[in-house]
Amino acid sequence: MSKREMKGSAGFNRRDFLKMAAVAAAGAVTGFSGSMACAGDSGSAANAPERNRAEATDRKIKIQPPKEKIRYDILDAHLHFTDFLEQTDGFPALCAAMDMAGVSKAVIFGMGIAKQWDDTMAEPPSYYLSNDSRCYYYSATDFLVAEELLAQPQEIRQRFFPFCCGFNCNDRFAADHVEQLLRLYPKFWQGIGEIMSRHDDLTALTYGEAPHVDGPGFRGIYDLAAAKGLPVLVHHNVTAQNTEKVLYLDELKRALTYNRNCNIIWAHVGISRRVEIKGLTQIADALLRENKNLWVDISWVVYDYYFLNQFPTHYFDGDSLDDWVALIERHPDRFLLGTDKVGHWSTYPAEAVKYYTLLDKLRPTTVDKICRENALALIKTY
């Protein structure tokens, strides 16, 4: 049968076939419970609301309410729909957790790197640090996010801004892969990321060469993002673990100067576990002054370690919460808040309201900006 005959007899085109094939392959690997939206239909499947409500009830996901009274309206600018096993508690449960936390909207993306369950391991891993098994780039994560979000009712879909992240940025074809996603899901993707550059143990465990944020694969992403008006969220540690010497800052500087029309969001201010350096506020201040296309995401451990001085090792970096408040007030248009939760929502509210300690110290206009306005200004639809 010819391709033209296939289209006429099956009632869908090549784009729809590719969607079905990708989602079916992803489901076979992960056991993912989502169903694809009807071919050619940008809305939800007819039975999606009932299915998702029943699914959330069946899972009995217990969400822990926050200990703080909700005082702020937050847009979560860093949220993974799936974990490192490409599993998730789903959108209905996520929305329930967001409601508890005073989070009205969120930037959502999958997990572009998956953890392998080796045949020598009796127990499955639950996180990328569960054991020494390797990790690998997982392209189907974008299809999982897209198909699950499109299958939701409008009241859920309108709360999320989807980013794509399932590609290896060491590959010079990375931008071509993103272009295919943009064609398959027109007017759907609102940004690119979180894409991984230097990332502590995750870099060491992932197959292939160590990524660097100024490499040719990344540069292709920046050019495409600039042309399409999409922000790019990158994880790039400022240095390696167990050293106070700044090793990777120049790579980020080169990435920022490569294409000034590309807006880059620097996840976690370049920090992850066991990354301990002095003077991070000065480093961030200099970068923000020199690069008008840079924004900073203060999600995950950078807040606990550097803002609140809660290092597990009792390390002291030299900056207080007041130093961070002063930095944000100098650049109120350039900071974003995010939870960085990965696929599971039982502790989501606590991760959102923990920022109240910071927000209570900022001017009301600055609070509005870092809670919502800065993220909305970066998203293409706004």
TAGI-V747753 format. One line per field, one symbol per residue. ss: DSSP state (H for helix, E for strand, C for the rest). phi: phi as a letter, one per 30 degrees, with the letter a starting at -180 (. if undefined). A space follows every 50 residues. Layout:
ss->???
phi->???
This chain:
ss->CCHHHHHHHHCCCHHHHHHHHHHHHHHHHHCCCCCCCCCCCCCCCCCHHH HHHHHHHHHCCCCCCCCCCCCCCEEEEEEECCCCCCCCCCHHHHHHHHHH HCEEEEEEECCCEEECCCCCCCCCCCCCCCCCCCEEECCCHHHHHHHHHH CCCHHHHCCEEEEECCCCCCCCCHHHHHHHHHHHCCCCCCEEEEEECCCH HHHHHECCCCCCCCCHHHHHHHHHHHHHCCEEEEECCCCCCCCCCCCCHH HHHHHHHHCCCCCEEEEHHHCCCCCCCCCHHHHHHHHHHHCCCEEEECCC HHHHHHHCCCCCCCCCCCCCHHHHHHHHHHCCCCEECCCCCECCCCCHHH HHHCCHHHHCCCCHHHHHHHHHHHHHHHCCCC
phi->.dddddddddibcdddddeddddddddddcidcdbddeeicdcddecded dddddddddhdccddddcddbbcccdcabcdccdcicadjdedddddddd cicdbadbadbdbccdcdddcdcddbadcdadddcbdbddeddddddddd dddeddeddbcdccbdacddcddeddddddddddbdicdcabkdcccdah ddddddejdddbdcdddddddddddddcicdbcbcbddaddibcddccdd ddddddddbddcdcccdihibbeicbbcidddddddddddbdccbbccdi dddddcdchcdecidbdjccddddedddddbddbcbcadhdbibcdceed ddddddedddccdeddeedddbdddddddedc
